[in-house]
Amino acid sequence: MLDWLAYRRELTGRIGQFGKLSPGTVQGYQALSRAGAATGHLDARTRELIALAVSVTTRCDGCITVHAAEALKQGATRDEIAEALGVAVALNAGAAMVYSARTLDAVDAYTATPAA
């Protein structure tokens, strides 16, 4: 698989380079990241578990390496992480079913209406 620790170091460097080219983009991203935590409704561990599940659904290796480290730092256990990942798997399957239904709806719409 990946050397996740080396990947994170390399990614951090590349994002730093990107930040020099487009500082407003990186600053905006950082502001979004801080905004959710500012409410205090969820603790950091729960936020990181959610972030890991979303990382899987968005297929973001960079997100996985950052949030895996942070989840562990915040006290998440391997079992809790696995449960959060199970939610991601279920939602991806559910999303595929929903979009399959949408696709069939589009097919029906084209079938019912002569091609333009």
N, C-alpha and C positions, 0 to 999 in steps of 0.2 A: 504494500500500500504506500503510504507517504511517510516521510520523516516529518511528522507534524511540528516538532520543535524548530527544525531548520526552516520548514515552510513558513512558519509564523514569522521568524526573523526576516526572511527574504521578503515576505509580503509587507511587513512593516516598513522596510526600506523602500520598497516600490511605492507604497502609499505616500511615504514622505516625499518622494520625487514628484508624484502626482500633485501633492499639496503645494509644492513650489510652483508648479505650472498653473494650477487652478485652486488657489487658496480658499476662495469663497465656497467652492463645492465641498471641500473637506470641512471647513468651518460649519457649513450648513448641516452636513451629516453629523458632526459632533453635537450640534445644538439639538438635533432630533433625538439623538441617543440620550442626552441629558434630560430632555423634556419629559419623557415618560417616567423616569425615576423620580422626578421632582414632586410628584403627587404623594408618594409614600404609601400608596394603597397596597402595593405588593412589595415583599421583601426582595433583596437582591438575589437570593437563591432561587426563588420562584421565577423571577424575571429571566435568569440565566437558563432555567429549564425550558421556559417558553422559547427563548432565543434558540436553543438547540433544536427544538422541534421545528421551528420555522426555518432554521438553517438547512434541515433535511428537506423540507418541502420546497425550498427555493434552490436546492442543490448547490449550496455555496460552501466550498471547502474553506475559504478564508473565514467565513462566519463560524464554521465548525471548529477550527483550531482555536480561535479567539474565545468562543463561548464554552468550549469544553474546559479550557484552562480556568476560565472565570467561574464556571459552575462548581468545579472542584474546590477552588479557592473560597467560594461562598458556602461550602459544606455539603454540597449535593453528593449523594452516594451513587455508586454505579447502578444500583437497583432503581433509584429515582430517575436517573438519566434514561435507563432502558424503558421505564414506563412512559416518560415523556416522548421518547422516540416511537413507542407503540402508538401513541396518539397521532403522531405525524404520519405513520404508515396508514392508519385507518382513514385519516383525512385525505391522503393522496388517493387511496382507493375510492373513497366517497366522491372526491372531486372528479375522478375519471368516470364514475357512474353518472354524475350530474352532466358532465360535458358530453358523454355518450348520448344522453337523452336530448341535449341541445342539438347535437349533430343530427340525430334522427329527425328532430323538429325542422331543422334547416333542409334536410333531404325531402321531407314531406312538403315544405313550402315550395321548393323547386319543382316537385312532382305535380303539385296542384296548380302551378302557374306556368304557362308556356314560357320557354326561354326567350329572353329579350334579344 
